Amino acid sequence: MSSSGGTPEIVTLGECLISLVAAERAPLSASRIFVRFVAGAEANVAVGLARLGRTVGYIGRVGDDGFGRLIARELRGEGVDVRALVADGSAATGLMVRETRDIGPSEVIYHRAGSAGSRLSAGDVDAASPMLGGASWLHLTGITAAISRSAAGALERAIELARAGGATISLDLNIRRRLWPESVAAASLRTLASRCDVVLGGLDEVAVVGGLATTLEMGAVADPDAAAEAMLALGVRRVVVKLGAAGALERRRDAPDGPERTRSPARRVPTVVDPVGAGDAFSAGYIALTLEGADPERALAAANACGAAVVATLGDMTGLPTRAELDRMLSAVEGPDTLR
Ligand code: KDG
């Protein structure tokens, strides 16, 4: 779909779908009005990077339908290179519906089995090889590994091509229990993580994939350093543990001169409007600043700020900051925060 020229420095791939988010704070069974957003973890990261001024390409499939056209238009409008976004006439654009609640996890329904996005394949990645071959960073998430066998094959192929081109490969674990059982996710993601340079994840995810916990609930109370070390032991160069309101921890074993351990406090968010998409915003901030050569403290501060900006608005992408907005957030003085 349409060419914007040049080779993007970052490439990502996955399923971009339409998210219908309840406009009322109520259980799904009582929600009557829904607002339509473009969503999908990797697309969120792509838009986040584009707003921060980076060049980014997206590999994926959408249906040859109105929602597919909307996704292509929105991503293109954000400046994402969508030359490798295929309009697939044989399947529909994926859909998710989620409720909005103040307390407890929100109910989410996926309508994505057999969707166009889940038909992503190694062939699609091969077709995008000129773009991938010229990229300096490839970003992946565990969701793509879970949606279908062919999409998991696309990840494998993307890793091979990125490795051959010398790109840095990051993986956000993003375990979605609605897509696969956590024990299956843990085994697959462990193998995938061991082939990546940078792994990002919530404490629960890092602990489960690192083998420290068998459930996400157990993982959520693990020691962040122990979880990060378990991940480094898989051969990963850098691990970033997202700790929500407690900020983030980065551990790296490729730091001859820089810090091996960096702990960063969270940004305070006056009102949490919608937490979904915060992790993707965090990844976008971290990758953008790392590519700029920022030190880990600044990269984590930017990542936390991007996450906070998204939490303060409805929808996955709405609050993703521009570079100027991020700079303003970073220069604003903050009071003492939760720092462990
Ligand atoms: O991180 C936000 C994503 O979870 C959301 O956009 C939808 O990609 C999605 C998924 O599969 O849950």
Residues whose N, C-alpha, C, O or C-beta is under 5 A from the ligand:
A	BS01	KDG	E15 A39 G40 A41 I143 V276 G277 D280 D316
